[in-house]
Amino acid sequence: MSHLSRLVWSPAERRLRALWRLILHTLLIAALGLAAVSLTPVDSMAWAGTLAGYLPMALPALAIVAATLFAARFLDRRPVSDLGLQFTPAWWRDLAFGLLLGAILMLLIFVLELALGWIAIEGFFTSGSMPFWSGILFFLILFLGVGIYEELLARGYHLKNMAEGLGFSPLGKAGGLVMALLISSAIFGLLHAGNPNATVFSTLNLFLAGLFLGLPFVLTDQLAMSIGIHITWNFFQGNVFGFPVSGTSANETSFIAVQQGGPDLWTGGAFGPEAGLLGVLAMLFGILLILLWVRWTRGTVGLALSVAEYHPPASGETAPGPS
């Protein structure tokens, strides 16, 4: 095999190198995303106010999941479980902790802002275009989906492939894993830079959010905590306590409706807590609790170097490729 070919193909692993896997995965998402958009009915706006009217919003998410599962199987040549989805009893325990942690952190932000007089409660059980309970169900399903597919994409696929690709000398597996966490978190922040009401500060904060959500994965090689935190952080932020979620109006249906006041630097203003210093403090406190949880459940805290390791399929299961 020529030196040029080795830049694309790994003879030892018998698969494309990480950069090309990531590129093809991105192109596959784009292709499936365009196909999903083309399937959206032209008259979908006629369904506004009903659950059916939001069905087309699910198609891009399904495209991301489908592209990632396909890439894991045929580009990465790995089982889906290697993306942090092993579903062991410990996995479900970590998921429960993550769900609880996301809710508690947002509760702390709400209580602190209320105590400081930065928010005023305007009502309860408020709704937008849908009846209250239909709206709550919709946003619960929405944020369940967001927590799963964003973590599968940003951490399970991006971070893992970057860690494998960067785990060469002089970085080594540990250095490559840390670098992958930083890069994937930066991408996570930039992907939200186009959100409504986004600012430079909100993008920097979402880089920190990427580190916060990626930390459990690099410590445990499991997505459970990351998925759990992501789900309840969003849902409690918007649909329990009435804050904007990443600049969006997902808080139109909420158990508690609030009027936001106080300094934007601390509250995040129209973008929501993720763009404020209170959000930063909550994430830093969350990082501390994650470290304590990992220490308590695993007995030690350290990088899970298995994230940066590739274990090829057993003999007889290998796919044909260039030699």
C-alpha positions as CSV (number, residue, x, y, z in Angstrom):
1,M,0.0,0.0,0.0
2,S,1.3,3.5,-0.9
3,H,2.1,6.2,1.6
4,L,-0.8,8.2,0.1
5,S,-3.2,5.4,0.6
6,R,-2.2,5.0,4.2
7,L,-3.4,8.6,4.8
8,V,-6.9,7.4,4.0
9,W,-6.9,3.7,5.0
10,S,-5.5,2.0,8.1
11,P,-4.2,-1.5,7.2
12,A,-4.0,-2.5,10.8
13,E,-7.6,-1.7,11.6
14,R,-8.9,-2.4,8.0
15,R,-11.0,0.7,7.9
16,L,-10.9,4.4,7.0
17,R,-8.9,6.7,9.2
18,A,-10.8,8.9,11.7
19,L,-10.7,12.1,9.7
20,W,-12.4,10.4,6.7
21,R,-14.9,8.6,8.8
22,L,-15.9,11.9,10.4
23,I,-16.2,13.6,7.0
24,L,-18.3,10.8,5.5
25,H,-20.5,10.7,8.5
26,T,-21.1,14.5,8.2
27,L,-21.9,14.1,4.5
28,L,-24.3,11.3,5.3
29,I,-26.1,13.4,7.8
30,A,-26.4,16.2,5.3
31,A,-27.8,13.8,2.6
32,L,-30.3,12.3,5.0
33,G,-31.2,15.7,6.4
34,L,-32.0,17.0,2.9
35,A,-34.1,13.9,2.3
36,A,-36.0,14.5,5.5
37,V,-36.7,18.1,4.6
38,S,-38.0,16.9,1.2
39,L,-40.5,14.6,3.0
40,T,-41.9,17.5,5.0
41,P,-45.4,18.2,3.6
42,V,-45.8,21.6,1.9
43,D,-49.0,22.3,3.9
44,S,-47.5,21.3,7.2
45,M,-48.2,24.8,8.6
46,A,-51.9,23.8,8.4
47,W,-51.2,21.4,11.2
48,A,-49.8,24.2,13.5
49,G,-51.1,23.8,17.0
50,T,-51.3,20.0,16.8
51,L,-48.8,17.3,17.6
52,A,-48.9,16.3,13.9
53,G,-47.7,19.7,13.0
54,Y,-44.4,19.1,14.8
55,L,-43.8,15.6,13.3
56,P,-41.6,17.1,10.5
57,M,-39.3,18.4,13.2
58,A,-38.5,14.9,14.2
59,L,-37.2,13.9,10.8
60,P,-33.8,15.7,11.0
61,A,-33.2,14.0,14.4
62,L,-34.0,10.6,12.9
63,A,-31.6,11.4,10.1
64,I,-28.8,12.1,12.6
65,V,-29.5,8.9,14.5
66,A,-29.7,6.8,11.3
67,A,-26.5,8.3,9.9
68,T,-24.7,7.7,13.1
69,L,-25.8,4.1,13.5
70,F,-25.0,3.4,9.9
71,A,-21.5,5.0,10.2
72,A,-20.8,3.1,13.4
73,R,-21.5,-0.2,11.7
74,F,-20.1,0.3,8.2
75,L,-17.4,3.1,8.5
76,D,-16.2,2.5,12.1
77,R,-16.8,-1.2,12.0
78,R,-17.9,-1.3,15.6
79,P,-21.1,-2.3,17.6
80,V,-23.4,0.5,18.7
81,S,-22.5,-0.4,22.3
82,D,-19.0,1.0,21.7
83,L,-20.7,4.5,21.3
84,G,-21.4,4.5,25.0
85,L,-24.7,2.5,24.8
86,Q,-24.1,-0.7,26.8
87,F,-27.4,-0.6,28.8
88,T,-26.0,-2.5,31.8
89,P,-27.4,-2.0,35.3
90,A,-24.6,0.5,36.0
91,W,-25.6,2.4,32.8
92,W,-29.2,2.8,34.0
93,R,-27.9,3.9,37.4
94,D,-25.8,6.6,35.8
95,L,-28.7,7.6,33.6
96,A,-30.9,8.1,36.8
97,F,-28.1,10.2,38.4
98,G,-27.8,12.3,35.2
99,L,-31.6,12.9,35.1
100,L,-31.6,14.0,38.8
101,L,-28.5,16.2,38.4
102,G,-29.9,18.1,35.4
103,A,-33.1,18.8,37.3
104,I,-31.3,19.8,40.6
105,L,-28.9,22.2,38.8
106,M,-31.8,24.0,37.1
107,L,-33.8,24.1,40.4
108,L,-30.8,25.8,42.0
109,I,-30.7,28.5,39.3
110,F,-34.4,29.1,39.6
111,V,-34.3,29.4,43.4
112,L,-31.3,31.7,43.4
113,E,-32.8,34.0,40.8
114,L,-36.1,34.1,42.6
115,A,-34.4,34.9,45.9
116,L,-32.4,37.7,44.3
117,G,-35.6,39.2,42.8
118,W,-34.3,38.6,39.2
119,I,-37.4,36.7,38.1
120,A,-41.1,37.3,38.9
121,I,-43.6,34.4,38.7
122,E,-46.4,35.4,36.4
123,G,-48.5,32.3,36.3
124,F,-48.7,28.5,36.3
125,F,-49.6,25.9,33.7
126,T,-49.2,28.3,30.8
127,S,-49.4,27.1,27.2
128,G,-48.8,28.4,23.7
129,S,-50.4,27.1,20.5
130,M,-51.2,23.6,22.0
131,P,-53.3,22.7,25.1
132,F,-51.1,22.6,28.2
133,W,-50.7,18.8,28.6
134,S,-50.3,18.2,24.9
135,G,-47.6,20.8,24.9
136,I,-45.8,19.4,27.9
137,L,-45.9,15.9,26.4
138,F,-44.5,17.3,23.1
139,F,-41.6,19.1,24.7
140,L,-40.8,16.1,27.0
141,I,-40.6,13.9,23.9
142,L,-38.6,16.6,22.1
143,F,-36.0,17.0,24.8
144,L,-35.8,13.2,25.2
145,G,-34.9,13.1,21.6
146,V,-32.5,16.0,21.8
147,G,-30.7,14.5,24.8
148,I,-30.2,11.2,23.0
149,Y,-29.3,12.3,19.4
150,E,-27.1,15.3,20.4
151,E,-25.1,13.1,22.8
152,L,-24.9,10.3,20.4
153,L,-23.6,12.7,17.8
154,A,-21.3,15.0,19.8
155,R,-19.9,12.6,22.3
156,G,-20.6,9.1,21.2
157,Y,-19.5,9.6,17.6
158,H,-17.5,12.8,17.3
159,L,-15.5,12.6,20.5
160,K,-14.8,8.9,20.2
161,N,-13.6,9.1,16.6
162,M,-11.5,12.2,17.4
163,A,-9.9,10.5,20.4
164,E,-9.0,7.4,18.3
165,G,-7.6,9.6,15.5
166,L,-5.6,11.9,17.9
167,G,-4.3,9.1,20.1
168,F,-0.9,9.0,18.5
169,S,2.6,10.1,19.7
170,P,3.3,12.5,21.3
171,L,-0.2,13.1,22.5
172,G,-0.9,9.4,23.4
173,K,-4.3,8.1,24.3
174,A,-4.8,10.4,27.3
175,G,-3.7,13.5,25.4
176,G,-5.7,12.6,22.4
177,L,-8.8,12.0,24.6
178,V,-8.4,15.4,26.2
179,M,-7.9,17.1,22.9
180,A,-11.0,15.4,21.4
181,L,-13.0,16.6,24.4
182,L,-11.9,20.2,23.7
183,I,-12.5,20.0,20.0
184,S,-15.9,18.3,20.2
185,S,-17.0,20.8,22.8
186,A,-15.9,23.7,20.6
187,I,-18.0,22.2,17.7
188,F,-20.9,21.8,20.1
189,G,-20.8,25.5,21.0
190,L,-20.5,26.6,17.4
191,L,-23.4,24.5,16.4
192,H,-25.6,26.6,18.7
193,A,-24.1,29.9,17.6
194,G,-26.9,30.4,15.1
195,N,-29.7,30.0,17.7
196,P,-32.0,33.0,18.4
197,N,-30.5,35.6,20.8
198,A,-27.1,33.9,20.6
199,T,-24.1,36.0,21.6
200,V,-20.3,35.4,21.8
201,F,-20.8,34.8,25.6
202,S,-23.5,32.2,25.0
203,T,-21.3,30.4,22.5
204,L,-18.4,30.3,25.0
205,N,-20.8,29.0,27.7
206,L,-22.0,26.3,25.4
207,F,-18.3,25.3,24.9
208,L,-18.3,24.8,28.6
209,A,-21.5,22.9,28.4
210,G,-19.8,20.6,25.9
211,L,-17.1,20.0,28.5
212,F,-19.7,19.5,31.2
213,L,-21.7,17.0,29.1
214,G,-18.6,15.3,27.7
215,L,-16.9,14.7,31.1
216,P,-19.0,11.7,32.1
217,F,-18.2,10.1,28.8
218,V,-14.4,10.5,29.0
219,L,-14.5,9.2,32.6
220,T,-16.8,6.2,32.1
221,D,-16.9,5.5,28.4
222,Q,-20.7,5.6,28.7
223,L,-23.3,8.1,27.5
224,A,-25.8,7.5,30.3
225,M,-25.0,10.5,32.5
226,S,-24.5,12.8,29.6
227,I,-27.9,11.9,28.1
228,G,-29.7,12.2,31.5
229,I,-28.2,15.6,32.3
230,H,-29.0,16.9,28.8
231,I,-32.7,15.8,29.0
232,T,-33.6,17.3,32.3
233,W,-31.4,20.4,32.0
234,N,-33.4,21.4,28.9
235,F,-36.8,20.2,30.1
236,F,-36.7,21.8,33.5
237,Q,-35.1,24.9,32.2
238,G,-37.9,25.6,29.7
239,N,-41.0,23.6,30.6
240,V,-40.8,23.5,34.4
241,F,-39.2,26.8,35.3
242,G,-40.1,28.9,32.2
243,F,-36.6,30.0,31.1
244,P,-35.7,30.3,27.4
245,V,-33.8,27.2,26.2
246,S,-30.7,28.0,24.2
247,G,-32.4,31.2,22.9
248,T,-35.6,29.4,21.8
249,S,-39.2,29.8,22.9
250,A,-39.5,26.2,24.1
251,N,-40.7,27.8,27.4
252,E,-44.0,28.8,25.8
253,T,-45.6,25.8,27.6
254,S,-44.4,25.6,31.2
255,F,-45.5,24.7,34.7
256,I,-44.2,28.0,35.9
257,A,-44.2,31.2,33.8
258,V,-41.6,33.8,34.7
259,Q,-40.7,37.4,33.8
260,Q,-37.0,37.6,33.5
261,G,-35.2,40.5,35.0
262,G,-31.8,41.0,36.6
263,P,-28.4,41.5,34.9
264,D,-28.1,39.6,31.6
265,L,-24.5,38.9,32.5
266,W,-25.7,36.7,35.3
267,T,-29.1,35.4,34.0
268,G,-28.3,35.0,30.3
269,G,-31.2,37.3,29.3
270,A,-33.2,36.2,26.3
271,F,-30.9,33.2,25.6
272,G,-31.6,31.7,29.0
273,P,-29.4,30.6,31.9
274,E,-26.9,28.9,29.5
275,A,-25.6,32.3,28.5
276,G,-25.2,33.7,32.1
277,L,-22.7,33.4,34.9
278,L,-25.3,31.5,37.0
279,G,-25.3,28.8,34.3
280,V,-21.5,28.7,34.4
281,L,-21.6,28.2,38.2
282,A,-24.2,25.5,37.9
283,M,-22.1,23.6,35.3
284,L,-19.0,23.9,37.5
285,F,-21.0,22.6,40.5
286,G,-22.3,19.8,38.2
287,I,-18.8,18.9,37.2
288,L,-17.9,18.5,40.9
289,L,-20.9,16.3,41.6
290,I,-20.0,14.2,38.5
291,L,-16.5,13.6,39.9
292,L,-17.9,12.7,43.3
293,W,-20.4,10.3,41.7
294,V,-17.7,8.6,39.6
295,R,-15.5,8.3,42.6
296,W,-18.3,6.8,44.7
297,T,-19.5,4.3,42.1
298,R,-16.1,3.3,40.5
299,G,-13.8,3.8,43.4
300,T,-11.5,6.1,41.4
301,V,-11.6,9.0,39.0
302,G,-9.5,8.9,35.8
303,L,-9.8,9.0,32.1
304,A,-11.4,6.0,30.4
305,L,-8.7,5.3,27.8
306,S,-11.1,2.8,26.3
307,V,-12.8,5.8,24.6
308,A,-9.6,6.2,22.5
309,E,-9.1,2.5,21.8
310,Y,-10.5,0.6,18.9
311,H,-11.3,-3.1,19.3
312,P,-11.8,-4.7,15.8
313,P,-14.5,-7.3,15.3
314,A,-13.6,-10.9,16.0
315,S,-12.0,-12.9,13.2
316,G,-14.5,-13.9,10.6
317,E,-16.6,-10.7,11.1
318,T,-14.2,-8.4,9.3
319,A,-15.4,-6.6,6.3
320,P,-13.3,-6.8,3.1
321,G,-11.2,-3.8,2.3
322,P,-8.0,-2.7,0.6
323,S,-4.9,-4.6,1.6
